[in-house]
Amino acid sequence: MLSVDAVEPVLKKMPPDVQRRVLKYIEALSARTDKKRHGTMKFAWAGACADMNNQYTSVQLQKKILDWWK
């Protein structure tokens, strides 16, 4: 596992503008990681396709949803 102690000497050799970019990148990664860890799954979409029950099977609906995603 990589430690902060291993990163620090490399970072110190970089020019100040690159150090700032590295810091911003680390902060962005940290913020993205924090967002993924918080919150619970919401099922607000439950029943959204209920009106299609008579038209499609569940497998057909899955394929349709995949098509919509693309």
C-alpha positions in Angstrom: 0.0 0.0 0.0 1.2 3.5 -0.9 1.8 5.8 2.0 1.8 9.6 2.3 5.4 9.4 3.3 6.2 7.9 -0.1 4.3 10.6 -2.0 5.6 13.6 -0.1 9.2 13.6 -1.5 7.9 13.2 -5.1 5.5 16.1 -4.5 8.2 18.3 -3.1 10.2 18.0 -6.3 7.4 19.3 -8.4 6.9 22.9 -9.3 4.4 24.9 -7.2 1.8 25.0 -10.0 1.9 21.3 -10.4 1.7 20.8 -6.7 -1.5 22.9 -6.7 -3.0 20.8 -9.5 -2.1 17.6 -7.6 -3.8 18.9 -4.5 -6.9 19.9 -6.4 -7.0 16.4 -8.0 -6.7 14.8 -4.6 -9.5 17.0 -3.2 -11.7 16.1 -6.2 -11.1 12.4 -5.7 -11.8 12.7 -2.0 -15.1 14.6 -2.6 -16.2 12.0 -5.2 -15.3 9.1 -2.8 -17.2 10.8 0.1 -20.3 11.2 -2.1 -20.4 7.5 -2.9 -20.2 6.5 0.7 -23.1 8.6 2.0 -26.8 8.2 1.4 -29.2 5.3 1.1 -30.8 3.8 -1.9 -34.1 5.5 -2.7 -36.9 3.7 -4.5 -38.8 6.7 -5.7 -38.8 5.0 -9.2 -40.7 2.0 -7.9 -43.8 1.4 -10.0 -42.7 3.8 -12.7 -43.3 1.2 -15.4 -46.4 -0.3 -13.9 -48.5 0.9 -16.8 -46.3 -1.3 -19.1 -47.1 -4.6 -17.2 -49.6 -5.7 -19.8 -47.4 -4.8 -22.7 -44.1 -6.3 -21.8 -42.6 -9.1 -19.7 -40.0 -8.1 -17.1 -37.2 -9.3 -19.4 -38.5 -7.2 -22.3 -38.7 -4.2 -19.9 -35.1 -4.8 -18.9 -34.0 -4.8 -22.5 -36.1 -1.7 -23.2 -34.5 0.2 -20.3 -31.1 -0.8 -21.6 -32.0 0.6 -25.0 -33.2 3.8 -23.4 -29.9 4.1 -21.5 -27.8 4.0 -24.7 
